[in-house]
Amino acid sequence: MDKNTSNLCEDAQFNAFYLKHIQAASNFAYYKCGDSDNALDIVQDAFSKIWENCSKIEFEKAKTYLFTTVNNLFLNKVKHEKVVLEYAKATPYIDQTNQNPEYLLEEEQFKQKLQQAIALLTDAQREVFLLNRIEGKKYREIAELLDISQKAVEKRMSGALKTLREKIENI
């Protein structure tokens, strides 16, 4: 490992890097998403990723890594919001005039618990689960779309279903 790679892992160097680039990264994220709270969340996540991977990042390339990470986190957030929106649209409308209030309440509670359980999945599991169950894509299509093996898709789906069963079984 060369000297420049290890510098970013030192607290003083990382703090200096953070202070030097926090404003520019925040502005970039705000430009991308238009919401200051979301922008700050994205930037903090990006700096966390840099800290977690500091030993793998060359100091000279850290700024590029930061902005690439901010951009990727923003794109992931947009993709997630799109999937959530598609899921909400896919939920069929039920004529609620003939339903009793107790049933409607239970149904609403189930939907909330399901959404909470889906939110607890890892990003990878959630993505595969929603692509398969909501968008109706086959494992092979998901593997090609995400540029991963079909076995990885199967493993993520298995983990997602296991987690959902555990979280929803007492409903």
Buried (B, 14 or more C-beta within 10 A) or exposed (E): EEEBBEBBBEEEBBEEBBEEBBEBBBEBBBEBBEEEEBBBBBBBBBBEBBBEEBEEBEBEEBBEBBBEBBBEBBEBBEEBEEBBEEBEEEEEEEEEEEEEEEEEEEEEEEEEBBEEBBEBBEEBBBBBBBBBBBBEBEBEBBBEBBEBEBEBBBBBBEBBBEBBEEBBEEE
